[in-house]
Amino acid sequence: MTFESKIKTIEWINNCSRMIDQTILPKEFKLVDVKTAEEMYYAIKDMIVRGAPAIGIAGAHGVALGAIELSKTEKNKEEFLKKLNQKAQYLKSSRPTAVNLMWAVDKQIKLANEIQGSIEDITNALIKNGIKLENEDIEINKKMGDYGAEVVPKGATILTHCNAGALATVGYGTALGVIRSAFAKDPTIKVFADETRPRQQGARLTTWELTQDGIPTTLITDGMCSYFMSKGMINMVVVGADRIAANGDTANKIGTYTVAIAAKYHNVPFYIAAPLSTIDISIKSGKEIPIEERNHEEVTHINGDWICAKDVNIINPGFDVTPNELITGIITEKGILKPNFVDSIKRVFEKE
Ligand code: MRU
């Protein structure tokens, strides 16, 4: 059973990629049309579009935009493919942690190399495939939602961190997709949303999209989760992921690891909701996941105002890695993977 969410985060329309500008939500709702691969690089880097599955689709659209640009001047197919590959590498360098970006861009480049036809045929195939991946993303999220809803206790209060919602995907969401599907079955469930410093995706984006859907949501600051767990006020945690290693170690927004430790201590089930495209079976453990270091202004400033001493040292990793032993289950479109994750992940990929 699914719950319809009206939010479409990114969409291929009139030969451009139309996306919700997530840097200005919830103050302003604005759509941005991205028309070139370079514009897409900056849309991802500057987080106009963010969230692992959404930036995957943005990458796929970016390759299609690159092909459109090149097809206007390039007549030699080999040169076209060489230059397209350069644009693809450039797109992949926009953000390092979410593997969905590499997954989707590589899929497009593989397709471009397989097409036997003309430059025009390749360009059309890339556009078509970008739209296909876009549509599949929503279907995958709904499947995850259905699986995940089965493990949500009746009347539960669910804690989530960052935004793993419709805004982090094409629509419906991963962790928030589980919440949407659970809410469709049981309207007594409630959500606690972590603020998620420094960029406040929880406060700005998760509360915005859940309250639009009428799902009861309480905003808390990041340091409050243990307090509410100790009071028995949180029954389950569900978060998204940016990259999952072959042993289940999971990179997600900075602060997720702290929530997982608190959940373990208080015996609160801790779930990851992520599509198989977020699992990077080429890496054995979370130690190999590249962690993005972000602009220090995200820490020193709030809404453009300095909030600390001007000569203080700053460090700003965008993600942390939750070790697999803290994870109860990984909710995917193929079912819920359980520990031992080395085996359950291996098994699900063998069937692919
Ligand atoms: O830096 P962001 O906002 O792109 O980080 C997003 C997250 O960490 C999400 O939780 C993750 O991508 C899962 S999205 C379904």
Residues whose N, C-alpha, C, O or C-beta is under 5 A from the ligand:
A	BS01	MRU	R50 G51 A52 P53 H161 C162 N163 A164 G165 A168 T174 Q201 G240 A241 D242 N252 K253
